[in-house]
Amino acid sequence: MPDLLIRPSGTTGKVHDISPARAGWSYVGFALYRLAPGEVATQATGDREAILVLVEGRAEIDVGDMSFGEQGDRLDVFEGTPPSAVYAPAGTTWTARATTPCVLGVCTAPGSGDRPATVIQDIEQVTRGIGANTRYIHPIAMEERDVADSLLVTEVFTPAGNWSSYPPHRHDEDDYPRMTYLEETYYHRLNPAQGFGFQRVFTEDGALDETMAVADHDVVLVPRGHHPCGAPHGYEMYYLNVMAGPLRKWRFQNHPDHDWIAVRDAG
Protein backbone atom coordinates (compact mmCIF):
# COMPACT_ATOMS: atom_id res chain seq x y z
CA MET A 1 0.00 0.00 0.00
CA PRO A 2 1.32 3.51 -0.79
CA ASP A 3 2.18 5.80 2.10
CA LEU A 4 -1.01 7.40 3.39
CA LEU A 5 0.63 10.77 4.18
CA ILE A 6 1.66 12.74 1.09
CA ARG A 7 3.70 15.91 1.48
CA PRO A 8 3.54 18.63 -1.19
CA SER A 9 6.29 18.46 -3.80
CA GLY A 10 7.05 22.17 -3.50
CA THR A 11 5.50 25.55 -2.78
CA THR A 12 4.57 26.70 -6.29
CA GLY A 13 2.91 25.19 -9.33
CA LYS A 14 1.37 21.72 -9.19
CA VAL A 15 2.31 20.57 -5.69
CA HIS A 16 0.06 17.48 -5.49
CA ASP A 17 -0.78 15.05 -8.28
CA ILE A 18 -2.53 12.03 -6.78
CA SER A 19 -3.93 9.65 -9.38
CA PRO A 20 -5.85 6.45 -8.60
CA ALA A 21 -2.77 4.50 -9.70
CA ARG A 22 -0.55 6.37 -7.27
CA ALA A 23 -3.07 5.95 -4.44
CA GLY A 24 -3.53 2.24 -5.19
CA TRP A 25 -7.28 2.43 -5.69
CA SER A 26 -9.87 2.91 -8.44
CA TYR A 27 -11.85 6.15 -8.18
CA VAL A 28 -10.51 9.28 -6.48
CA GLY A 29 -7.92 11.65 -7.89
CA PHE A 30 -6.71 14.92 -6.38
CA ALA A 31 -4.35 17.63 -7.59
CA LEU A 32 -3.39 20.94 -6.04
CA TYR A 33 -2.00 24.04 -7.70
CA ARG A 34 -0.42 27.05 -5.95
CA LEU A 35 -0.42 29.80 -8.55
CA ALA A 36 0.91 33.35 -8.67
CA PRO A 37 -1.10 36.06 -10.48
CA GLY A 38 -0.94 35.42 -14.21
CA GLU A 39 0.01 31.75 -13.93
CA VAL A 40 -2.15 29.20 -15.74
CA ALA A 41 -3.15 25.62 -14.96
CA THR A 42 -4.94 23.51 -17.55
CA GLN A 43 -5.81 19.86 -18.05
CA ALA A 44 -7.96 17.63 -20.22
CA THR A 45 -10.39 15.61 -18.11
CA GLY A 46 -10.40 12.52 -20.36
CA ASP A 47 -12.83 9.95 -19.00
CA ARG A 48 -12.99 11.67 -15.60
CA GLU A 49 -15.09 14.52 -14.26
CA ALA A 50 -13.53 17.30 -12.18
CA ILE A 51 -14.64 19.78 -9.57
CA LEU A 52 -12.33 22.77 -9.33
CA VAL A 53 -12.35 24.26 -5.83
CA LEU A 54 -10.81 27.68 -5.28
CA VAL A 55 -9.49 27.00 -1.80
CA GLU A 56 -8.26 30.58 -1.68
CA GLY A 57 -7.65 33.36 -4.17
CA ARG A 58 -9.24 34.17 -7.50
CA ALA A 59 -8.89 32.78 -11.01
CA GLU A 60 -10.59 33.03 -14.39
CA ILE A 61 -12.05 29.62 -15.20
CA ASP A 62 -12.82 28.18 -18.64
CA VAL A 63 -14.21 24.73 -19.37
CA GLY A 64 -14.18 23.80 -23.04
CA ASP A 65 -15.64 26.74 -24.93
CA MET A 66 -17.43 28.09 -21.86
CA SER A 67 -15.92 30.99 -19.91
CA PHE A 68 -17.06 31.45 -16.30
CA GLY A 69 -15.04 34.60 -15.71
CA GLU A 70 -13.27 35.36 -12.45
CA GLN A 71 -14.20 33.01 -9.62
CA GLY A 72 -13.17 33.10 -5.98
CA ASP A 73 -14.70 34.96 -3.05
CA ARG A 74 -12.11 34.40 -0.32
CA LEU A 75 -8.47 35.35 -0.41
CA ASP A 76 -7.61 33.38 2.74
CA VAL A 77 -9.16 29.96 3.35
CA PHE A 78 -9.51 30.75 7.06
CA GLU A 79 -11.93 33.57 6.34
CA GLY A 80 -14.35 30.63 6.65
CA THR A 81 -16.70 31.82 3.91
CA PRO A 82 -17.96 29.32 1.31
CA PRO A 83 -15.62 28.51 -1.57
CA SER A 84 -16.14 28.98 -5.30
CA ALA A 85 -16.31 25.75 -7.31
CA VAL A 86 -16.77 24.79 -10.95
CA TYR A 87 -17.80 21.42 -12.40
CA ALA A 88 -15.95 20.20 -15.53
CA PRO A 89 -17.40 17.09 -17.19
CA ALA A 90 -15.46 14.25 -18.76
CA GLY A 91 -14.33 14.90 -22.31
CA THR A 92 -13.47 18.58 -21.79
CA THR A 93 -10.44 20.71 -20.98
CA TRP A 94 -10.43 23.18 -18.10
CA THR A 95 -8.18 26.19 -17.68
CA ALA A 96 -7.58 28.39 -14.62
CA ARG A 97 -5.74 31.74 -14.91
CA ALA A 98 -4.85 33.12 -11.49
CA THR A 99 -5.74 36.78 -10.96
CA THR A 100 -4.47 36.79 -7.36
CA PRO A 101 -2.28 34.33 -5.46
CA CYS A 102 -4.42 31.24 -5.77
CA VAL A 103 -4.73 27.73 -4.30
CA LEU A 104 -6.76 25.49 -6.60
CA GLY A 105 -7.91 21.99 -5.65
CA VAL A 106 -8.81 19.67 -8.53
CA CYS A 107 -11.04 16.78 -7.46
CA THR A 108 -11.57 13.98 -10.01
CA ALA A 109 -13.42 10.70 -10.42
CA PRO A 110 -14.94 8.66 -13.29
CA GLY A 111 -17.54 10.61 -15.27
CA SER A 112 -19.97 10.04 -18.11
CA GLY A 113 -19.50 13.37 -19.88
CA ASP A 114 -23.29 13.85 -20.03
CA ARG A 115 -23.45 16.79 -17.62
CA PRO A 116 -22.86 20.45 -18.51
CA ALA A 117 -20.00 22.49 -17.13
CA THR A 118 -21.36 24.75 -14.40
CA VAL A 119 -20.55 26.92 -11.42
CA ILE A 120 -21.62 25.24 -8.17
CA GLN A 121 -23.60 27.90 -6.34
CA ASP A 122 -25.40 28.51 -3.03
CA ILE A 123 -23.00 26.58 -0.83
CA GLU A 124 -24.16 27.08 2.75
CA GLN A 125 -22.46 26.43 6.07
CA VAL A 126 -23.62 23.54 8.26
CA THR A 127 -22.63 23.06 11.91
CA ARG A 128 -21.95 19.51 13.02
CA GLY A 129 -21.18 18.09 16.47
CA ILE A 130 -21.28 19.67 19.92
CA GLY A 131 -18.68 20.85 22.43
CA ALA A 132 -15.12 19.91 21.47
CA ASN A 133 -16.55 17.91 18.56
CA THR A 134 -18.01 21.02 16.85
CA ARG A 135 -16.92 21.73 13.28
CA TYR A 136 -18.27 23.77 10.37
CA ILE A 137 -19.04 22.19 7.00
CA HIS A 138 -19.39 23.52 3.44
CA PRO A 139 -21.03 20.64 1.50
CA ILE A 140 -19.74 21.66 -1.93
CA ALA A 141 -21.03 18.64 -3.84
CA MET A 142 -22.54 16.05 -1.55
CA GLU A 143 -25.27 13.68 -2.69
CA GLU A 144 -28.15 16.12 -2.10
CA ARG A 145 -26.68 18.18 -4.96
CA ASP A 146 -27.13 16.46 -8.33
CA VAL A 147 -24.03 18.07 -9.82
CA ALA A 148 -21.74 15.10 -10.52
CA ASP A 149 -21.71 11.47 -11.61
CA SER A 150 -19.25 10.13 -9.00
CA LEU A 151 -17.69 12.95 -7.00
CA LEU A 152 -18.60 13.87 -3.43
CA VAL A 153 -16.74 16.98 -2.25
CA THR A 154 -16.92 18.86 1.03
CA GLU A 155 -14.74 21.09 3.20
CA VAL A 156 -14.53 21.26 6.98
CA PHE A 157 -13.26 23.87 9.45
CA THR A 158 -12.28 22.43 12.83
CA PRO A 159 -11.69 24.97 15.65
CA ALA A 160 -8.46 24.76 17.63
CA GLY A 161 -8.63 22.06 20.28
CA ASN A 162 -11.51 20.22 18.59
CA TRP A 163 -11.97 16.83 16.93
CA SER A 164 -13.38 16.17 13.49
CA SER A 165 -14.50 13.18 11.40
CA TYR A 166 -15.39 11.98 14.87
CA PRO A 167 -16.58 9.63 16.32
CA PRO A 168 -14.40 7.43 14.12
CA HIS A 169 -16.36 6.16 11.12
CA ARG A 170 -15.74 4.13 7.99
CA HIS A 171 -17.25 3.76 4.52
CA ASP A 172 -15.29 0.89 3.01
CA GLU A 173 -17.95 -1.71 2.09
CA ASP A 174 -20.20 -1.73 -0.96
CA ASP A 175 -23.31 -2.67 1.03
CA TYR A 176 -25.91 0.03 0.39
CA PRO A 177 -27.99 1.18 2.24
CA ARG A 178 -25.99 0.08 5.31
CA MET A 179 -22.71 1.42 3.95
CA THR A 180 -21.14 2.65 0.71
CA TYR A 181 -17.61 2.08 -0.52
CA LEU A 182 -15.93 5.46 -0.85
CA GLU A 183 -12.24 6.20 -1.27
CA GLU A 184 -11.27 9.52 0.29
CA THR A 185 -8.55 12.15 0.38
CA TYR A 186 -8.02 14.84 3.02
CA TYR A 187 -6.19 18.02 1.97
CA HIS A 188 -5.15 19.75 5.21
CA ARG A 189 -4.47 23.37 6.11
CA LEU A 190 -3.45 24.77 9.50
CA ASN A 191 -3.85 28.24 10.99
CA PRO A 192 -1.27 29.53 11.87
CA ALA A 193 0.49 27.74 9.04
CA GLN A 194 3.41 26.46 11.15
CA GLY A 195 0.99 24.30 13.14
CA PHE A 196 0.21 20.62 12.97
CA GLY A 197 -2.75 18.31 13.40
CA PHE A 198 -3.29 14.59 13.78
CA GLN A 199 -5.12 12.02 11.70
CA ARG A 200 -5.46 8.34 12.43
CA VAL A 201 -6.48 5.78 9.78
CA PHE A 202 -7.27 2.38 11.25
CA THR A 203 -9.37 -0.75 10.78
CA GLU A 204 -11.22 -2.58 13.52
CA ASP A 205 -9.07 -5.69 13.09
CA GLY A 206 -5.84 -3.70 13.44
CA ALA A 207 -4.54 -4.68 9.99
CA LEU A 208 -4.23 -0.98 9.20
CA ASP A 209 -3.37 1.48 11.96
CA GLU A 210 -1.44 4.65 11.11
CA THR A 211 -1.39 7.90 13.07
CA MET A 212 0.05 10.88 11.21
CA ALA A 213 1.08 14.39 12.18
CA VAL A 214 -0.20 16.53 9.30
CA ALA A 215 1.27 19.88 8.28
CA ASP A 216 -0.07 22.72 6.15
CA HIS A 217 -0.82 21.49 2.57
CA ASP A 218 -0.41 17.77 3.39
CA VAL A 219 -2.79 15.16 1.93
CA VAL A 220 -3.89 11.98 3.70
CA LEU A 221 -5.23 8.98 1.77
CA VAL A 222 -8.08 6.96 3.31
CA PRO A 223 -8.37 3.68 1.39
CA ARG A 224 -10.39 2.00 4.15
CA GLY A 225 -11.02 2.12 7.86
CA HIS A 226 -11.82 4.85 10.36
CA HIS A 227 -10.16 8.27 9.97
CA PRO A 228 -10.66 10.84 12.78
CA CYS A 229 -8.71 14.13 12.98
CA GLY A 230 -7.60 16.27 15.91
CA ALA A 231 -6.60 19.95 16.00
CA PRO A 232 -4.26 20.89 18.89
CA HIS A 233 -4.92 23.93 21.04
CA GLY A 234 -3.84 27.08 19.21
CA TYR A 235 -4.19 25.71 15.68
CA GLU A 236 -7.34 25.75 13.58
CA MET A 237 -7.62 22.91 11.04
CA TYR A 238 -9.20 22.99 7.58
CA TYR A 239 -9.56 20.08 5.22
CA LEU A 240 -11.00 19.50 1.76
CA ASN A 241 -12.48 16.01 1.31
CA VAL A 242 -12.82 14.19 -2.01
CA MET A 243 -14.80 10.93 -2.05
CA ALA A 244 -15.92 8.59 -4.82
CA GLY A 245 -16.90 4.98 -5.31
CA PRO A 246 -19.33 2.79 -7.25
CA LEU A 247 -22.37 4.65 -5.85
CA ARG A 248 -22.60 8.42 -5.26
CA LYS A 249 -24.00 8.17 -1.76
CA TRP A 250 -22.36 8.69 1.64
CA ARG A 251 -23.36 5.95 4.05
CA PHE A 252 -21.02 5.13 6.93
CA GLN A 253 -20.80 3.19 10.17
CA ASN A 254 -19.29 4.53 13.38
CA HIS A 255 -16.70 2.44 15.20
CA PRO A 256 -18.66 0.15 17.54
CA ASP A 257 -16.47 1.07 20.51
CA HIS A 258 -17.16 4.78 20.05
CA ASP A 259 -20.66 4.96 18.61
CA TRP A 260 -21.98 5.78 22.09
CA ILE A 261 -20.57 9.29 21.63
CA ALA A 262 -22.76 9.94 18.59
CA VAL A 263 -25.78 8.48 20.36
CA ARG A 264 -25.19 10.68 23.41
CA ASP A 265 -24.58 13.82 21.37
CA ALA A 266 -27.75 13.22 19.36
CA GLY A 267 -29.51 13.57 22.66
N, C-alpha and C positions, 0 to 999 in steps of 0.2 A: 504494500500500500504506500502511495506517496506520502511525504510528510504533510501533516494537516495544517501546520503553520507556515504561511508563505509571506516572506518579507518583500517589500517593494524592491525592484531592480535598480532604482535610482530616485531622483527627486524631480525630474522633468521628463516630458514625453510620455510614452506608454510604459507605465511602471508596473502594471500587472497584465498578464496575458494567460489566463487560466482556461484552457480548453477541456472538454470532456476527457480527451486522451491523457492530458497531463494530470487531471484529477483522478483518473482511474475509474470513471463512471460513464453514464450514457447520455445525460440530459443537459446539465447546467454548464454554462460558460460565463466567465466574468472577466472584463478588462477594465483598466483604469488609466485615464490620461490626466496628466497635470500640465496644462497649457498656459503659456504666456500670451498676452494680447497679440493677435495677428497670427498665431500658430493654428494649424489646421490638422484635424484628425478625420480620416475617412476610411470606410470599409464596406465591401460588398457583403451582404448578409448570407448569400448562398441559400441553403435549405433551412436556415435558421431565422427566427424572428428576433428582434432586439428591442429593448426598452432603454433609451438613453436617459439617464438621470443626471441632471445638473446638481451635483452634491453642493457645490458652491461656485459662484461666479456666473458670468453670462457668456453666451455663444449664439451665433447665428446657425440655425439648424436647417439643413435640406435633406429630404428623403426622395430619391429619384428625381422627378421633375417638379416636386412640390417644395416650395420654400416656406418655412414657418417663421422666418424672421428671427429677431433676437429673443432668446428665451433665458430665463434665470431671474429669480426674484430675491435671492439672498446671496450676499457676497461672502458671508461666513456661515458655515454649516451650523454653528452653535447659536446663531440667531434663533433657531428653533422653528422658524416659519416653514410652511410646506414647500417642497421642492418643485421645480419644473421638470416635466418628463415628456418624452416623445416616443411614440411607438413606430417602429420601422418593420414592415412585414418581410418575410422571406422573398428572395428574388429581387431585391432592391439594393441600392447603395446609399448610405447615409454619409453626410459630411457635417462637421462641426467646426466653425471658425470662431475662436475665442475673441471676445471683445473686451474682456477683463481677465485677470488671472482666473483660471477656471479649473475645476476638478470635475471630470466627467466619468461617471460609471456607465459601463455598457454591459447590460444583462442579456444573455442569449439562451435560447432553447429551441428545439425543433418547432418549425412553423409550416403552415400550409401555403402561405402566400395569398390567401383569399381575403384578408382583411385590409382595409385602407390604412395608409399612414395617417397618424393623427396626434395632436397634442392631448395628453391626459390631463384633464381639468378637474377642478372642484375637489382637490385632495384636502380632507379635513383631519384635524387632530383628534385622536381617541386616547383616553386615559385608561390604563390597565393596571391592575394590582392595587394593593393598599400598603400603607406604612413604608417600610424599607424595601418593599417589592413594587413600588409605584414606578411606572415608566410611561412615556408618551409616544404614541404610534402615529405614523403617517402611512396608511394603507394605500400605497401608490397604485398597485394593480393586483389586489387580492381577488378571490373568486367572485365576490359580489359585483365586481366590475367586469363586464364582458368586453375586455379590450385586448385579449391575447389568446392564442391557441394553447400554449403550454406554460408560459411564465406566470409566476407569482412573485411580486416584488413589494417590499415594505421597508420602512426605516424606523428606527427606534432610538429615542433619547432616554438614557438612564442617568438619573441624578447621582451626584457623588455620594458614595456610601451605600448605594442601592444594588439590588440584584435584578436580573433580567433573564428572559427565557427561562423563567423559574415559576413554579417548581419544575425540576427537570422533566423534559418530555421528549418523546421520539415520534418519528413518522417514517419508519423504515420497512413497512410491510404493505404489500398491495392487497389490502383486505377491506375495501370500501363496503359499507360505511363506517366500520370500526376504526380503520386507519388507512391512510394513503401513503404510498411510497414516494417520498420527495427528497431528492438530493438538495443540499443547501450550502451556500457560501455566506460568510459574515465578513464584510469590509468594515474595519474598526477605525474610529477616530477618538482622540482623547483631548480634553480641554482642562488645563493647559496641555500643549502638545508634547511636553517632555514626560507626561504621565505614563501610566501603564494600567492595564486591567487584566482580568483572568477569565479564561474560558476552559471548561472541562468538557471533553467528548468521551462518553463511556457507555458501554453496553451492560445490561443487567447480569450477564454471565462473566463479566470481567475480561472477555477476549480483547476488547478495545478499552483502554483507559488512559487518556492523555490529558494532562493539565498544562495549559500554556499561558505564559505571560505575554499579552499582546501589547504592541506599541502602536503609535499613530501611523495609519495607512497599512497596517497588516491585514491579511486575509486569513480566515480559518475555514477549512473544508470540513463539512459534516456529511460523511458518506452514510452513516448509520448511528444509532444510539442517541443518548440524551446529551444536551449541549447547553447548560446554563452558563451565564456570564456574571461577573461581579466587578463593580466599580469601586476602587478604594476611596476612602475619605479624601476630599480635596480635588478629585479628578472626575469630571463628567465624561460619560461614555456615549458615543454614537455608533450605531452600526446600520449598514444597508444590507438587507437580506435578499438573496435570489434563491428561489426554489422552483423545481420542475420535476415532473415524473410522468408516468403513463396517464394520469388523470389530473386535471386542473382543479383539484379540491384539496383543502388543508384539513386533514383529520388526524389527530394525534392522541397519544395515550401518555398520561403522566406516569412517572416512575412509581411503582406500587408502594415503595417505602416512604414516599414523600407526597403522595396524593392527598393526604390528610390536610396539608397546608392549603391546597386549592379549595377543598371542601369547607374548611374553617373560614377562609377569606370570603367565600361566596355567601356565607352567613346564614 
